[in-house]
Amino acid sequence: RLIVDHYRRRSSDKRGGDEPLISLDDVDIPVPGSFTSWLDLDAALEGLERVDPVAAEVVQLRYIGGMSLEDTANALGIGSATVGRKWRFARTWLARWLAD
């Protein structure tokens, strides 16, 4: 959320939206390079949340939070098998969304 909020602020006209952005390639933080933008990822997660809120939470905990299947299941209070199904569904759904 912090990265997306920062990107939105930087993209606004008030904050010099036409100015070139500084690349995160030189910063030592893990950033997935396969996404066209963090805003696309945020929009995809919001779309997933409308379709399946639990699947969206699974993505946030697993992908962004780095939790295992078991840790995610414990955090959400659901079974590991359910987390596995939600994870598979979410990955497929997000891949289709981001491909469009």
C-alpha positions in Angstrom: 0.0 0.0 0.0 2.8 2.4 0.8 4.4 2.0 -2.6 1.1 2.4 -4.4 0.2 5.5 -2.3 3.6 7.0 -3.0 3.2 6.4 -6.7 -0.3 8.0 -6.8 1.1 11.1 -5.0 4.0 11.3 -7.4 1.7 10.9 -10.4 -0.7 13.7 -9.4 -0.4 17.1 -11.2 0.1 18.9 -7.9 3.3 16.8 -7.3 4.8 17.2 -10.8 3.1 14.3 -12.5 5.0 14.9 -15.8 8.4 14.7 -14.0 10.3 11.5 -14.6 10.1 9.0 -11.8 13.2 7.6 -10.1 13.8 4.0 -10.9 13.6 1.5 -8.1 16.3 -0.6 -9.8 19.0 1.2 -7.8 17.3 0.6 -4.5 18.0 -2.5 -2.4 14.4 -3.6 -1.8 12.6 -6.6 -3.4 10.3 -5.3 -6.1 8.7 -7.7 -8.6 9.9 -6.6 -12.0 7.3 -8.4 -14.1 4.5 -5.9 -13.4 4.0 -2.9 -15.7 3.2 -0.8 -12.6 2.2 -1.0 -9.0 -1.0 0.7 -9.9 -1.9 -2.2 -12.2 -1.2 -4.6 -9.4 -3.3 -2.6 -6.9 -6.2 -2.4 -9.4 -5.9 -6.2 -9.9 -6.0 -6.9 -6.2 -9.0 -4.6 -5.8 -10.8 -6.5 -8.6 -9.9 -9.8 -7.0 -11.2 -8.5 -3.6 -14.6 -7.8 -5.2 -14.7 -11.4 -6.6 -13.2 -13.2 -3.7 -12.2 -11.2 -0.6 -10.5 -14.2 1.1 -8.4 -14.9 -2.0 -7.3 -11.3 -2.0 -6.2 -11.6 1.6 -4.3 -14.8 0.8 -2.4 -13.0 -1.9 -1.6 -10.1 0.5 -0.3 -12.4 3.2 1.5 -14.9 0.9 3.0 -12.7 -1.8 3.4 -9.4 -0.1 3.7 -10.6 3.5 5.9 -13.6 2.6 3.9 -16.1 4.7 3.7 -19.8 4.1 0.5 -21.7 3.4 0.3 -22.8 7.0 1.0 -19.3 8.4 -1.6 -17.8 6.1 -4.1 -20.5 7.2 -3.4 -19.7 10.9 -3.7 -15.9 10.3 -7.0 -16.2 8.5 -8.4 -19.0 10.7 -9.1 -21.4 7.8 -7.6 -24.7 6.7 -4.4 -25.1 4.7 -6.3 -26.8 1.9 -8.6 -23.8 1.6 -5.7 -21.5 1.5 -4.1 -23.6 -1.3 -7.3 -23.5 -3.3 -7.7 -19.7 -2.8 -4.0 -19.2 -3.7 -4.3 -21.2 -7.0 -7.5 -19.3 -7.9 -6.0 -16.0 -7.1 -2.8 -16.6 -9.1 -4.9 -17.6 -12.2 -7.3 -14.7 -11.8 -4.5 -12.2 -11.4 -2.5 -13.6 -14.3 -5.6 -13.1 -16.5 -6.3 -9.6 -15.2 -2.7 -8.5 -15.7 -2.4 -10.1 -19.1 -5.3 -7.9 -20.3 
